[in-house]
Amino acid sequence: TPPGGQHMLAVENKSGVFLSYNRDDISSGYRQRIQVASVSNWYFNGEPSYSPLTNMVYISNSSDSNTLPLKHGLVAMKVLANGQLSFAWQKTVGFNKSSVPPSVIANGVVYFASGAASTLGAFDATTGAALWSSGTLLTGGIFQAPVVANGQVYAGTWGKQFVCFAP
């Protein structure tokens, strides 16, 4: 529930479409439709993340959009007073047309796993500024959301690694 009290529901569709609804009246149809990813990719299949601290929705994007200048990686949308979403920033990360897990937000930081590209990154939740990257330390792909607990970030890879990063 963003400021203004409008209950929202946001979903991703495998056709690359991001939809937002009035959570209290879903049957009235979607409030906004955004072609975030490619219509033919079918990897756009996670769930968005929301931060009440920044009043932004964060979308893990599997592929470049067919209709908008949105690229694969991480896309941030600001929730406006009328309940509409407005582009805030994006970071092109990983491979185009690769499944990516949902992002995780903690303490003003967005943690993003790049799927097949095997990197974990941290971005300022407000500006999108890159704060940290695992670089080439990880192998095998990261296809599940990282976990943040007690100031540390945990991730498992398909390369049979379980890692913990701390400040």
Secondary structure, DSSP 8 states (H G I E B T S, - for coil): --TTS--EEEEE-TTSEEEEEETT-GGG--SEEEE-S-TTT----S--EEETTTTEEEEEE-S--SSSS--SEEEEEEE-TTS-EEEEEEEE-S-TT------EEETTEEEEE-BTT--EEEEETTT--EEEE-TTS--S-B-S--EEETTEEEEE-TTS-EEEE--
